[in-house]
Amino acid sequence: MLREYLDNFYTAYLDNIIIYFEKEENHEEYIRKIIYKFGKASLTIDIKKCEFQVSRVKFLGYYVSTDKVKVDPEKIAVITK
């Protein structure tokens, strides 16, 4: 249902979605597009699990930020100790 937007301004894995943007003024537009598609498909979004306008997010064992992708230290703690 979101295929047309995939890798344009969002990426997903199972039920995890990241909406990203280069220009901050596009952020709200992208969120609206995603929410509209969910509503059209009669799907709901758990707002308690959402984070908005953050510069760093934990995603699939990584920390993804505006300037880099870094492995979550908890995932490599056993190796480093």
PDB file with SEQRES, HELIX, SHEET and CRYST1 records, atoms N, CA, C and O in Angstrom:
SEQRES   1 A   81  MET LEU ARG GLU TYR LEU ASP ASN PHE TYR THR ALA TYR          
SEQRES   2 A   81  LEU ASP ASN ILE ILE ILE TYR PHE GLU LYS GLU GLU ASN          
SEQRES   3 A   81  HIS GLU GLU TYR ILE ARG LYS ILE ILE TYR LYS PHE GLY          
SEQRES   4 A   81  LYS ALA SER LEU THR ILE ASP ILE LYS LYS CYS GLU PHE          
SEQRES   5 A   81  GLN VAL SER ARG VAL LYS PHE LEU GLY TYR TYR VAL SER          
SEQRES   6 A   81  THR ASP LYS VAL LYS VAL ASP PRO GLU LYS ILE ALA VAL          
SEQRES   7 A   81  ILE THR LYS                                                  
HELIX    1 AA1 ARG A    3  TYR A    5  5                                   3    
HELIX    2 AA2 GLU A   24  ASN A   26  5                                   3    
HELIX    3 AA3 HIS A   27  LYS A   40  1                                  14    
HELIX    4 AA4 ILE A   47  LYS A   49  5                                   3    
HELIX    5 AA5 PRO A   73  THR A   80  1                                   8    
SHEET    1 AA1 2 TYR A  10  TYR A  13  0                                        
SHEET    2 AA1 2 ASN A  16  ILE A  19 -1                                        
SHEET    1 AA2 3 ARG A  56  PHE A  59  0                                        
SHEET    2 AA2 3 TYR A  62  SER A  65 -1                                        
SHEET    3 AA2 3 VAL A  69  VAL A  71 -1                                        
CRYST1    1.000    1.000    1.000  90.00  90.00  90.00 P 1           1          
ATOM      1  N   MET A   1       0.804  -1.196   0.000  1.00  0.00           N  
ATOM      2  CA  MET A   1       0.000   0.000   0.000  1.00  0.00           C  
ATOM      3  C   MET A   1       0.855   1.273   0.000  1.00  0.00           C  
ATOM      4  O   MET A   1       0.390   2.340  -0.400  1.00  0.00           O  
ATOM      5  N   LEU A   2       2.083   1.151   0.443  1.00  0.00           N  
ATOM      6  CA  LEU A   2       2.981   2.317   0.483  1.00  0.00           C  
ATOM      7  C   LEU A   2       4.119   2.212  -0.533  1.00  0.00           C  
ATOM      8  O   LEU A   2       5.045   3.022  -0.525  1.00  0.00           O  
ATOM      9  N   ARG A   3       4.041   1.231  -1.386  1.00  0.00           N  
ATOM     10  CA  ARG A   3       5.140   0.955  -2.312  1.00  0.00           C  
ATOM     11  C   ARG A   3       5.587   2.184  -3.113  1.00  0.00           C  
ATOM     12  O   ARG A   3       6.780   2.364  -3.357  1.00  0.00           O  
ATOM     13  N   GLU A   4       4.644   3.018  -3.517  1.00  0.00           N  
ATOM     14  CA  GLU A   4       5.000   4.187  -4.333  1.00  0.00           C  
ATOM     15  C   GLU A   4       5.917   5.166  -3.600  1.00  0.00           C  
ATOM     16  O   GLU A   4       6.619   5.954  -4.233  1.00  0.00           O  
ATOM     17  N   TYR A   5       5.911   5.114  -2.264  1.00  0.00           N  
ATOM     18  CA  TYR A   5       6.746   6.022  -1.468  1.00  0.00           C  
ATOM     19  C   TYR A   5       8.039   5.377  -0.969  1.00  0.00           C  
ATOM     20  O   TYR A   5       8.919   6.063  -0.449  1.00  0.00           O  
ATOM     21  N   LEU A   6       8.149   4.053  -1.129  1.00  0.00           N  
ATOM     22  CA  LEU A   6       9.293   3.325  -0.597  1.00  0.00           C  
ATOM     23  C   LEU A   6      10.607   3.872  -1.148  1.00  0.00           C  
ATOM     24  O   LEU A   6      10.771   4.034  -2.357  1.00  0.00           O  
ATOM     25  N   ASP A   7      11.524   4.149  -0.252  1.00  0.00           N  
ATOM     26  CA  ASP A   7      12.854   4.695  -0.554  1.00  0.00           C  
ATOM     27  C   ASP A   7      12.826   6.100  -1.150  1.00  0.00           C  
ATOM     28  O   ASP A   7      13.871   6.627  -1.531  1.00  0.00           O  
ATOM     29  N   ASN A   8      11.655   6.707  -1.234  1.00  0.00           N  
ATOM     30  CA  ASN A   8      11.565   8.127  -1.606  1.00  0.00           C  
ATOM     31  C   ASN A   8      11.600   8.992  -0.356  1.00  0.00           C  
ATOM     32  O   ASN A   8      12.332   9.980  -0.287  1.00  0.00           O  
ATOM     33  N   PHE A   9      10.793   8.605   0.634  1.00  0.00           N  
ATOM     34  CA  PHE A   9      10.806   9.331   1.903  1.00  0.00           C  
ATOM     35  C   PHE A   9      10.484   8.432   3.101  1.00  0.00           C  
ATOM     36  O   PHE A   9      10.296   8.918   4.216  1.00  0.00           O  
ATOM     37  N   TYR A  10      10.424   7.144   2.867  1.00  0.00           N  
ATOM     38  CA  TYR A  10      10.260   6.237   3.996  1.00  0.00           C  
ATOM     39  C   TYR A  10      10.900   4.895   3.675  1.00  0.00           C  
ATOM     40  O   TYR A  10      11.121   4.550   2.514  1.00  0.00           O  
ATOM     41  N   THR A  11      11.192   4.150   4.734  1.00  0.00           N  
ATOM     42  CA  THR A  11      11.640   2.777   4.606  1.00  0.00           C  
ATOM     43  C   THR A  11      10.944   1.983   5.703  1.00  0.00           C  
ATOM     44  O   THR A  11      10.521   2.554   6.708  1.00  0.00           O  
ATOM     45  N   ALA A  12      10.825   0.698   5.523  1.00  0.00           N  
ATOM     46  CA  ALA A  12      10.084  -0.105   6.498  1.00  0.00           C  
ATOM     47  C   ALA A  12      10.649  -1.506   6.606  1.00  0.00           C  
ATOM     48  O   ALA A  12      11.257  -2.036   5.676  1.00  0.00           O  
ATOM     49  N   TYR A  13      10.429  -2.083   7.766  1.00  0.00           N  
ATOM     50  CA  TYR A  13      10.712  -3.496   7.991  1.00  0.00           C  
ATOM     51  C   TYR A  13       9.604  -4.002   8.908  1.00  0.00           C  
ATOM     52  O   TYR A  13       9.466  -3.538  10.040  1.00  0.00           O  
ATOM     53  N   LEU A  14       8.821  -4.949   8.416  1.00  0.00           N  
ATOM     54  CA  LEU A  14       7.649  -5.458   9.116  1.00  0.00           C  
ATOM     55  C   LEU A  14       6.750  -4.290   9.527  1.00  0.00           C  
ATOM     56  O   LEU A  14       6.203  -3.606   8.662  1.00  0.00           O  
ATOM     57  N   ASP A  15       6.591  -4.053  10.828  1.00  0.00           N  
ATOM     58  CA  ASP A  15       5.710  -2.964  11.245  1.00  0.00           C  
ATOM     59  C   ASP A  15       6.478  -1.724  11.710  1.00  0.00           C  
ATOM     60  O   ASP A  15       5.913  -0.863  12.384  1.00  0.00           O  
ATOM     61  N   ASN A  16       7.744  -1.632  11.358  1.00  0.00           N  
ATOM     62  CA  ASN A  16       8.561  -0.460  11.697  1.00  0.00           C  
ATOM     63  C   ASN A  16       8.719   0.416  10.463  1.00  0.00           C  
ATOM     64  O   ASN A  16       9.180  -0.045   9.419  1.00  0.00           O  
ATOM     65  N   ILE A  17       8.336   1.671  10.587  1.00  0.00           N  
ATOM     66  CA  ILE A  17       8.421   2.608   9.466  1.00  0.00           C  
ATOM     67  C   ILE A  17       9.243   3.810   9.893  1.00  0.00           C  
ATOM     68  O   ILE A  17       9.034   4.365  10.972  1.00  0.00           O  
ATOM     69  N   ILE A  18      10.173   4.209   9.045  1.00  0.00           N  
ATOM     70  CA  ILE A  18      10.926   5.447   9.257  1.00  0.00           C  
ATOM     71  C   ILE A  18      10.588   6.378   8.101  1.00  0.00           C  
ATOM     72  O   ILE A  18      10.721   6.016   6.932  1.00  0.00           O  
ATOM     73  N   ILE A  19      10.150   7.581   8.449  1.00  0.00           N  
ATOM     74  CA  ILE A  19       9.900   8.625   7.455  1.00  0.00           C  
ATOM     75  C   ILE A  19      11.067   9.604   7.567  1.00  0.00           C  
ATOM     76  O   ILE A  19      11.362  10.105   8.652  1.00  0.00           O  
ATOM     77  N   TYR A  20      11.719   9.867   6.460  1.00  0.00           N  
ATOM     78  CA  TYR A  20      12.877  10.754   6.485  1.00  0.00           C  
ATOM     79  C   TYR A  20      12.708  11.840   5.425  1.00  0.00           C  
ATOM     80  O   TYR A  20      11.872  11.725   4.530  1.00  0.00           O  
ATOM     81  N   PHE A  21      13.503  12.878   5.539  1.00  0.00           N  
ATOM     82  CA  PHE A  21      13.377  14.012   4.633  1.00  0.00           C  
ATOM     83  C   PHE A  21      14.669  14.807   4.600  1.00  0.00           C  
ATOM     84  O   PHE A  21      15.464  14.779   5.539  1.00  0.00           O  
ATOM     85  N   GLU A  22      14.856  15.512   3.502  1.00  0.00           N  
ATOM     86  CA  GLU A  22      16.000  16.424   3.400  1.00  0.00           C  
ATOM     87  C   GLU A  22      15.593  17.833   3.816  1.00  0.00           C  
ATOM     88  O   GLU A  22      16.362  18.544   4.463  1.00  0.00           O  
ATOM     89  N   LYS A  23      14.383  18.227   3.442  1.00  0.00           N  
ATOM     90  CA  LYS A  23      13.886  19.558   3.790  1.00  0.00           C  
ATOM     91  C   LYS A  23      12.806  19.415   4.849  1.00  0.00           C  
ATOM     92  O   LYS A  23      11.823  18.701   4.648  1.00  0.00           O  
ATOM     93  N   GLU A  24      12.986  20.088   5.967  1.00  0.00           N  
ATOM     94  CA  GLU A  24      12.070  19.946   7.093  1.00  0.00           C  
ATOM     95  C   GLU A  24      10.628  20.298   6.722  1.00  0.00           C  
ATOM     96  O   GLU A  24       9.694  19.748   7.305  1.00  0.00           O  
ATOM     97  N   GLU A  25      10.437  21.185   5.786  1.00  0.00           N  
ATOM     98  CA  GLU A  25       9.073  21.570   5.404  1.00  0.00           C  
ATOM     99  C   GLU A  25       8.305  20.414   4.752  1.00  0.00           C  
ATOM    100  O   GLU A  25       7.080  20.476   4.646  1.00  0.00           O  
ATOM    101  N   ASN A  26       9.008  19.361   4.314  1.00  0.00           N  
ATOM    102  CA  ASN A  26       8.348  18.204   3.708  1.00  0.00           C  
ATOM    103  C   ASN A  26       7.890  17.173   4.738  1.00  0.00           C  
ATOM    104  O   ASN A  26       7.074  16.308   4.422  1.00  0.00           O  
ATOM    105  N   HIS A  27       8.398  17.254   5.945  1.00  0.00           N  
ATOM    106  CA  HIS A  27       8.121  16.244   6.970  1.00  0.00           C  
ATOM    107  C   HIS A  27       6.617  16.054   7.192  1.00  0.00           C  
ATOM    108  O   HIS A  27       6.122  14.929   7.140  1.00  0.00           O  
ATOM    109  N   GLU A  28       5.904  17.130   7.433  1.00  0.00           N  
ATOM    110  CA  GLU A  28       4.466  17.034   7.702  1.00  0.00           C  
ATOM    111  C   GLU A  28       3.711  16.453   6.505  1.00  0.00           C  
ATOM    112  O   GLU A  28       2.798  15.646   6.680  1.00  0.00           O  
ATOM    113  N   GLU A  29       4.084  16.854   5.313  1.00  0.00           N  
ATOM    114  CA  GLU A  29       3.450  16.328   4.094  1.00  0.00           C  
ATOM    115  C   GLU A  29       3.632  14.818   4.002  1.00  0.00           C  
ATOM    116  O   GLU A  29       2.684  14.105   3.674  1.00  0.00           O  
ATOM    117  N   TYR A  30       4.828  14.320   4.284  1.00  0.00           N  
ATOM    118  CA  TYR A  30       5.111  12.892   4.207  1.00  0.00           C  
ATOM    119  C   TYR A  30       4.320  12.111   5.265  1.00  0.00           C  
ATOM    120  O   TYR A  30       3.789  11.037   4.983  1.00  0.00           O  
ATOM    121  N   ILE A  31       4.247  12.652   6.465  1.00  0.00           N  
ATOM    122  CA  ILE A  31       3.475  12.002   7.521  1.00  0.00           C  
ATOM    123  C   ILE A  31       2.010  11.915   7.118  1.00  0.00           C  
ATOM    124  O   ILE A  31       1.373  10.878   7.299  1.00  0.00           O  
ATOM    125  N   ARG A  32       1.485  12.983   6.581  1.00  0.00           N  
ATOM    126  CA  ARG A  32       0.079  12.993   6.137  1.00  0.00           C  
ATOM    127  C   ARG A  32      -0.171  11.943   5.055  1.00  0.00           C  
ATOM    128  O   ARG A  32      -1.202  11.270   5.072  1.00  0.00           O  
ATOM    129  N   LYS A  33       0.755  11.799   4.126  1.00  0.00           N  
ATOM    130  CA  LYS A  33       0.597  10.812   3.059  1.00  0.00           C  
ATOM    131  C   LYS A  33       0.545   9.393   3.628  1.00  0.00           C  
ATOM    132  O   LYS A  33      -0.284   8.583   3.214  1.00  0.00           O  
ATOM    133  N   ILE A  34       1.427   9.100   4.569  1.00  0.00           N  
ATOM    134  CA  ILE A  34       1.462   7.774   5.187  1.00  0.00           C  
ATOM    135  C   ILE A  34       0.174   7.525   5.968  1.00  0.00           C  
ATOM    136  O   ILE A  34      -0.440   6.468   5.829  1.00  0.00           O  
ATOM    137  N   ILE A  35      -0.236   8.489   6.784  1.00  0.00           N  
ATOM    138  CA  ILE A  35      -1.459   8.341   7.576  1.00  0.00           C  
ATOM    139  C   ILE A  35      -2.674   8.169   6.670  1.00  0.00           C  
ATOM    140  O   ILE A  35      -3.553   7.357   6.959  1.00  0.00           O  
ATOM    141  N   TYR A  36      -2.728   8.921   5.585  1.00  0.00           N  
ATOM    142  CA  TYR A  36      -3.840   8.798   4.635  1.00  0.00           C  
ATOM    143  C   TYR A  36      -3.913   7.376   4.075  1.00  0.00           C  
ATOM    144  O   TYR A  36      -4.989   6.780   4.024  1.00  0.00           O  
ATOM    145  N   LYS A  37      -2.772   6.837   3.658  1.00  0.00           N  
ATOM    146  CA  LYS A  37      -2.739   5.481   3.097  1.00  0.00           C  
ATOM    147  C   LYS A  37      -3.178   4.437   4.132  1.00  0.00           C  
ATOM    148  O   LYS A  37      -3.885   3.488   3.795  1.00  0.00           O  
ATOM    149  N   PHE A  38      -2.762   4.611   5.380  1.00  0.00           N  
ATOM    150  CA  PHE A  38      -3.184   3.695   6.427  1.00  0.00           C  
ATOM    151  C   PHE A  38      -4.698   3.756   6.607  1.00  0.00           C  
ATOM    152  O   PHE A  38      -5.359   2.721   6.688  1.00  0.00           O  
ATOM    153  N   GLY A  39      -5.239   4.959   6.670  1.00  0.00           N  
ATOM    154  CA  GLY A  39      -6.679   5.122   6.823  1.00  0.00           C  
ATOM    155  C   GLY A  39      -7.453   4.528   5.665  1.00  0.00           C  
ATOM    156  O   GLY A  39      -8.484   3.887   5.872  1.00  0.00           O  
ATOM    157  N   LYS A  40      -6.969   4.733   4.443  1.00  0.00           N  
ATOM    158  CA  LYS A  40      -7.617   4.208   3.244  1.00  0.00           C  
ATOM    159  C   LYS A  40      -7.651   2.680   3.269  1.00  0.00           C  
ATOM    160  O   LYS A  40      -8.581   2.068   2.744  1.00  0.00           O  
ATOM    161  N   ALA A  41      -6.634   2.065   3.881  1.00  0.00           N  
ATOM    162  CA  ALA A  41      -6.559   0.608   3.987  1.00  0.00           C  
ATOM    163  C   ALA A  41      -7.222   0.094   5.275  1.00  0.00           C  
ATOM    164  O   ALA A  41      -7.141  -1.093   5.588  1.00  0.00           O  
ATOM    165  N   SER A  42      -7.870   0.992   6.010  1.00  0.00           N  
ATOM    166  CA  SER A  42      -8.532   0.653   7.284  1.00  0.00           C  
ATOM    167  C   SER A  42      -7.560   0.080   8.309  1.00  0.00           C  
ATOM    168  O   SER A  42      -7.918  -0.814   9.076  1.00  0.00           O  
ATOM    169  N   LEU A  43      -6.339   0.589   8.321  1.00  0.00           N  
ATOM    170  CA  LEU A  43      -5.329   0.190   9.300  1.00  0.00           C  
ATOM    171  C   LEU A  43      -5.161   1.308  10.317  1.00  0.00           C  
ATOM    172  O   LEU A  43      -5.406   2.478  10.021  1.00  0.00           O  
ATOM    173  N   THR A  44      -4.743   0.936  11.508  1.00  0.00           N  
ATOM    174  CA  THR A  44      -4.546   1.940  12.548  1.00  0.00           C  
ATOM    175  C   THR A  44      -3.055   2.094  12.869  1.00  0.00           C  
ATOM    176  O   THR A  44      -2.238   1.222  12.572  1.00  0.00           O  
ATOM    177  N   ILE A  45      -2.738   3.213  13.476  1.00  0.00           N  
ATOM    178  CA  ILE A  45      -1.378   3.514  13.910  1.00  0.00           C  
ATOM    179  C   ILE A  45      -1.422   3.724  15.415  1.00  0.00           C  
ATOM    180  O   ILE A  45      -2.240   4.501  15.907  1.00  0.00           O  
ATOM    181  N   ASP A  46      -0.558   3.047  16.146  1.00  0.00           N  
ATOM    182  CA  ASP A  46      -0.479   3.219  17.601  1.00  0.00           C  
ATOM    183  C   ASP A  46       0.401   4.427  17.890  1.00  0.00           C  
ATOM    184  O   ASP A  46       1.627   4.343  17.815  1.00  0.00           O  
ATOM    185  N   ILE A  47      -0.222   5.541  18.218  1.00  0.00           N  
ATOM    186  CA  ILE A  47       0.498   6.802  18.413  1.00  0.00           C  
ATOM    187  C   ILE A  47       1.514   6.696  19.563  1.00  0.00           C  
ATOM    188  O   ILE A  47       2.501   7.432  19.580  1.00  0.00           O  
ATOM    189  N   LYS A  48       1.281   5.792  20.519  1.00  0.00           N  
ATOM    190  CA  LYS A  48       2.218   5.621  21.634  1.00  0.00           C  
ATOM    191  C   LYS A  48       3.570   5.083  21.166  1.00  0.00           C  
ATOM    192  O   LYS A  48       4.583   5.271  21.841  1.00  0.00           O  
ATOM    193  N   LYS A  49       3.585   4.420  20.019  1.00  0.00           N  
ATOM    194  CA  LYS A  49       4.829   3.861  19.491  1.00  0.00           C  
ATOM    195  C   LYS A  49       5.513   4.789  18.487  1.00  0.00           C  
ATOM    196  O   LYS A  49       6.554   4.444  17.930  1.00  0.00           O  
ATOM    197  N   CYS A  50       4.935   5.952  18.260  1.00  0.00           N  
ATOM    198  CA  CYS A  50       5.472   6.884  17.262  1.00  0.00           C  
ATOM    199  C   CYS A  50       6.397   7.915  17.895  1.00  0.00           C  
ATOM    200  O   CYS A  50       6.208   8.330  19.039  1.00  0.00           O  
ATOM    201  N   GLU A  51       7.389   8.311  17.131  1.00  0.00           N  
ATOM    202  CA  GLU A  51       8.279   9.410  17.504  1.00  0.00           C  
ATOM    203  C   GLU A  51       8.287  10.378  16.328  1.00  0.00           C  
ATOM    204  O   GLU A  51       8.398   9.962  15.174  1.00  0.00           O  
ATOM    205  N   PHE A  52       8.171  11.653  16.619  1.00  0.00           N  
ATOM    206  CA  PHE A  52       8.135  12.649  15.561  1.00  0.00           C  
ATOM    207  C   PHE A  52       9.278  13.637  15.714  1.00  0.00           C  
ATOM    208  O   PHE A  52       9.660  14.005  16.825  1.00  0.00           O  
ATOM    209  N   GLN A  53       9.805  14.050  14.603  1.00  0.00           N  
ATOM    210  CA  GLN A  53      10.859  15.065  14.514  1.00  0.00           C  
ATOM    211  C   GLN A  53      12.031  14.777  15.446  1.00  0.00           C  
ATOM    212  O   GLN A  53      12.441  15.626  16.236  1.00  0.00           O  
ATOM    213  N   VAL A  54      12.552  13.576  15.336  1.00  0.00           N  
ATOM    214  CA  VAL A  54      13.749  13.211  16.091  1.00  0.00           C  
ATOM    215  C   VAL A  54      14.923  13.134  15.123  1.00  0.00           C  
ATOM    216  O   VAL A  54      14.741  12.842  13.941  1.00  0.00           O  
ATOM    217  N   SER A  55      16.102  13.392  15.614  1.00  0.00           N  
ATOM    218  CA  SER A  55      17.277  13.358  14.744  1.00  0.00           C  
ATOM    219  C   SER A  55      18.028  12.025  14.852  1.00  0.00           C  
ATOM    220  O   SER A  55      18.981  11.782  14.113  1.00  0.00           O  
ATOM    221  N   ARG A  56      17.586  11.164  15.782  1.00  0.00           N  
ATOM    222  CA  ARG A  56      18.223   9.849  15.950  1.00  0.00           C  
ATOM    223  C   ARG A  56      17.153   8.849  16.384  1.00  0.00           C  
ATOM    224  O   ARG A  56      16.331   9.139  17.253  1.00  0.00           O  
ATOM    225  N   VAL A  57      17.177   7.672  15.766  1.00  0.00           N  
ATOM    226  CA  VAL A  57      16.176   6.657  16.083  1.00  0.00           C  
ATOM    227  C   VAL A  57      16.835   5.282  16.088  1.00  0.00           C  
ATOM    228  O   VAL A  57      17.748   5.013  15.308  1.00  0.00           O  
ATOM    229  N   LYS A  58      16.355   4.417  16.982  1.00  0.00           N  
ATOM    230  CA  LYS A  58      16.844   3.044  17.044  1.00  0.00           C  
ATOM    231  C   LYS A  58      16.006   2.229  16.073  1.00  0.00           C  
ATOM    232  O   LYS A  58      14.778   2.222  16.160  1.00  0.00           O  
ATOM    233  N   PHE A  59      16.673   1.538  15.141  1.00  0.00           N  
ATOM    234  CA  PHE A  59      15.972   0.812  14.088  1.00  0.00           C  
ATOM    235  C   PHE A  59      16.748  -0.441  13.727  1.00  0.00           C  
ATOM    236  O   PHE A  59      17.861  -0.360  13.207  1.00  0.00           O  
ATOM    237  N   LEU A  60      16.161  -1.603  14.002  1.00  0.00           N  
ATOM    238  CA  LEU A  60      16.743  -2.890  13.621  1.00  0.00           C  
ATOM    239  C   LEU A  60      18.167  -3.098  14.143  1.00  0.00           C  
ATOM    240  O   LEU A  60      19.029  -3.612  13.431  1.00  0.00           O  
ATOM    241  N   GLY A  61      18.403  -2.692  15.394  1.00  0.00           N  
ATOM    242  CA  GLY A  61      19.719  -2.909  15.997  1.00  0.00           C  
ATOM    243  C   GLY A  61      20.748  -1.849  15.648  1.00  0.00           C  
ATOM    244  O   GLY A  61      21.937  -2.021  15.917  1.00  0.00           O  
ATOM    245  N   TYR A  62      20.305  -0.769  15.058  1.00  0.00           N  
ATOM    246  CA  TYR A  62      21.186   0.342  14.691  1.00  0.00           C  
ATOM    247  C   TYR A  62      20.610   1.639  15.221  1.00  0.00           C  
ATOM    248  O   TYR A  62      19.411   1.746  15.479  1.00  0.00           O  
ATOM    249  N   TYR A  63      21.477   2.618  15.378  1.00  0.00           N  
ATOM    250  CA  TYR A  63      21.031   3.978  15.620  1.00  0.00           C  
ATOM    251  C   TYR A  63      21.207   4.725  14.304  1.00  0.00           C  
ATOM    252  O   TYR A  63      22.318   4.860  13.792  1.00  0.00           O  
ATOM    253  N   VAL A  64      20.116   5.194  13.780  1.00  0.00           N  
ATOM    254  CA  VAL A  64      20.124   5.935  12.522  1.00  0.00           C  
ATOM    255  C   VAL A  64      19.935   7.400  12.878  1.00  0.00           C  
ATOM    256  O   VAL A  64      18.967   7.768  13.543  1.00  0.00           O  
ATOM    257  N   SER A  65      20.867   8.231  12.431  1.00  0.00           N  
ATOM    258  CA  SER A  65      20.767   9.663  12.724  1.00  0.00           C  
ATOM    259  C   SER A  65      20.883  10.452  11.432  1.00  0.00           C  
ATOM    260  O   SER A  65      21.010   9.893  10.342  1.00  0.00           O  
ATOM    261  N   THR A  66      20.835  11.747  11.585  1.00  0.00           N  
ATOM    262  CA  THR A  66      20.882  12.611  10.406  1.00  0.00           C  
ATOM    263  C   THR A  66      22.215  12.554   9.675  1.00  0.00           C  
ATOM    264  O   THR A  66      22.292  12.910   8.499  1.00  0.00           O  
ATOM    265  N   ASP A  67      23.272  12.107  10.362  1.00  0.00           N  
ATOM    266  CA  ASP A  67      24.576  12.100   9.701  1.00  0.00           C  
ATOM    267  C   ASP A  67      25.260  10.733   9.609  1.00  0.00           C  
ATOM    268  O   ASP A  67      26.265  10.597   8.911  1.00  0.00           O  
ATOM    269  N   LYS A  68      24.720   9.703  10.315  1.00  0.00           N  
ATOM    270  CA  LYS A  68      25.382   8.396  10.242  1.00  0.00           C  
ATOM    271  C   LYS A  68      24.472   7.275  10.738  1.00  0.00           C  
ATOM    272  O   LYS A  68      23.414   7.511  11.321  1.00  0.00           O  
ATOM    273  N   VAL A  69      24.918   6.068  10.488  1.00  0.00           N  
ATOM    274  CA  VAL A  69      24.282   4.865  11.004  1.00  0.00           C  
ATOM    275  C   VAL A  69      25.308   4.172  11.882  1.00  0.00           C  
ATOM    276  O   VAL A  69      26.437   3.931  11.456  1.00  0.00           O  
ATOM    277  N   LYS A  70      24.912   3.850  13.117  1.00  0.00           N  
ATOM    278  CA  LYS A  70      25.845   3.270  14.075  1.00  0.00           C  
ATOM    279  C   LYS A  70      25.203   2.038  14.702  1.00  0.00           C  
ATOM    280  O   LYS A  70      24.006   2.041  14.992  1.00  0.00           O  
ATOM    281  N   VAL A  71      25.986   0.992  14.911  1.00  0.00           N  
ATOM    282  CA  VAL A  71      25.497  -0.225  15.552  1.00  0.00           C  
ATOM    283  C   VAL A  71      25.126   0.087  17.000  1.00  0.00           C  
ATOM    284  O   VAL A  71      25.841   0.814  17.690  1.00  0.00           O  
ATOM    285  N   ASP A  72      24.009  -0.465  17.451  1.00  0.00           N  
ATOM    286  CA  ASP A  72      23.573  -0.310  18.832  1.00  0.00           C  
ATOM    287  C   ASP A  72      24.620  -0.968  19.728  1.00  0.00           C  
ATOM    288  O   ASP A  72      24.898  -2.155  19.559  1.00  0.00           O  
ATOM    289  N   PRO A  73      25.212  -0.234  20.680  1.00  0.00           N  
ATOM    290  CA  PRO A  73      26.249  -0.794  21.552  1.00  0.00           C  
ATOM    291  C   PRO A  73      25.801  -2.043  22.307  1.00  0.00           C  
ATOM    292  O   PRO A  73      26.628  -2.905  22.604  1.00  0.00           O  
ATOM    293  N   GLU A  74      24.519  -2.160  22.621  1.00  0.00           N  
ATOM    294  CA  GLU A  74      24.011  -3.353  23.307  1.00  0.00           C  
ATOM    295  C   GLU A  74      24.179  -4.602  22.441  1.00  0.00           C  
ATOM    296  O   GLU A  74      24.354  -5.699  22.972  1.00  0.00           O  
ATOM    297  N   LYS A  75      24.129  -4.454  21.130  1.00  0.00           N  
ATOM    298  CA  LYS A  75      24.233  -5.590  20.221  1.00  0.00           C  
ATOM    299  C   LYS A  75      25.658  -6.138  20.133  1.00  0.00           C  
ATOM    300  O   LYS A  75      25.857  -7.305  19.797  1.00  0.00           O  
ATOM    301  N   ILE A  76      26.636  -5.302  20.431  1.00  0.00           N  
ATOM    302  CA  ILE A  76      28.034  -5.760  20.335  1.00  0.00           C  
ATOM    303  C   ILE A  76      28.724  -5.808  21.703  1.00  0.00           C  
ATOM    304  O   ILE A  76      29.939  -6.000  21.769  1.00  0.00           O  
ATOM    305  N   ALA A  77      27.976  -5.639  22.787  1.00  0.00           N  
ATOM    306  CA  ALA A  77      28.543  -5.625  24.138  1.00  0.00           C  
ATOM    307  C   ALA A  77      29.273  -6.918  24.463  1.00  0.00           C  
ATOM    308  O   ALA A  77      30.344  -6.889  25.069  1.00  0.00           O  
ATOM    309  N   VAL A  78      28.713  -8.040  24.071  1.00  0.00           N  
ATOM    310  CA  VAL A  78      29.340  -9.336  24.366  1.00  0.00           C  
ATOM    311  C   VAL A  78      30.697  -9.441  23.675  1.00  0.00           C  
ATOM    312  O   VAL A  78      31.647  -9.966  24.254  1.00  0.00           O  
ATOM    313  N   ILE A  79      30.792  -8.961  22.479  1.00  0.00           N  
ATOM    314  CA  ILE A  79      32.046  -9.012  21.719  1.00  0.00           C  
ATOM    315  C   ILE A  79      33.095  -8.085  22.323  1.00  0.00           C  
ATOM    316  O   ILE A  79      34.260  -8.463  22.450  1.00  0.00           O  
ATOM    317  N   THR A  80      32.692  -6.881  22.693  1.00  0.00           N  
ATOM    318  CA  THR A  80      33.647  -5.906  23.213  1.00  0.00           C  
ATOM    319  C   THR A  80      34.117  -6.233  24.624  1.00  0.00           C  
ATOM    320  O   THR A  80      35.184  -5.780  25.040  1.00  0.00           O  
ATOM    321  N   LYS A  81      33.338  -7.009  25.362  1.00  0.00           N  
ATOM    322  CA  LYS A  81      33.741  -7.392  26.740  1.00  0.00           C  
ATOM    323  C   LYS A  81      34.534  -8.674  26.670  1.00  0.00           C  
ATOM    324  O   LYS A  81      34.975  -9.185  27.700  1.00  0.00           O  
TER     325      LYS A  81                                                      
END                                                                             
